[in-house]
């Protein structure tokens, strides 16, 4: 039986991320991405109201507490870290903690509990997030390209910039992209 809840695996070392992905896939979970930076996760989770991020403590671009702030409330996080890190901070909402060394059955059991709680949530919507139109996708790509050229940043950094500005100002990603485009083209 396959899980209908999307999972993203995030570890700074690609090999560890792949191994965890393989374990989850063999256990019936739908892993939609393997990432090595938090920015990749934020980009993949855009528009999703629920899902699970299985991750380590620290990545090249931020630590898990910062990533948690960028994710919607419906996204659960399974943090795999040493006991020392877990003892420091164990009270964040929507974060489930597993200590190293990781036991496969503990991860699978935790994942099944989370999927069950998400699936049984009466507020769960039965529809997928609204897909962006071709024009909206072209606008986002154009604004990212402008930001990349003007600021000499990567595509991920450009996307994160648009997303952060959108969240900070309380407007949609598309509206923010339009505003940024206007400010850059005049």
MONOR-V828946 format. One record per run of one state. SS is the DSSP state (@ for helix, = for strand, . for the rest). FROM is the first residue (numbers start at 1). LEN is the number of residues. If there is no record, write none. Layout:
BEGIN
<<SS:FROM:LEN> <SS:FROM:LEN>>
END
This chain:
BEGIN
<<.:1:5> <=:6:5> <.:11:3> <@:14:13> <.:27:3> <=:30:6> <.:36:2> <@:38:8> <.:46:5> <=:51:5> <.:56:2> <=:58:1> <.:59:4> <=:63:1> <@:64:7> <.:71:4> <=:75:7> <.:82:1> <@:83:6> <.:89:6> <=:95:5> <.:100:4> <@:104:16> <.:120:14> <@:134:18> <.:152:3> <@:155:15> <.:170:3> <@:173:13> <.:186:1>>
END
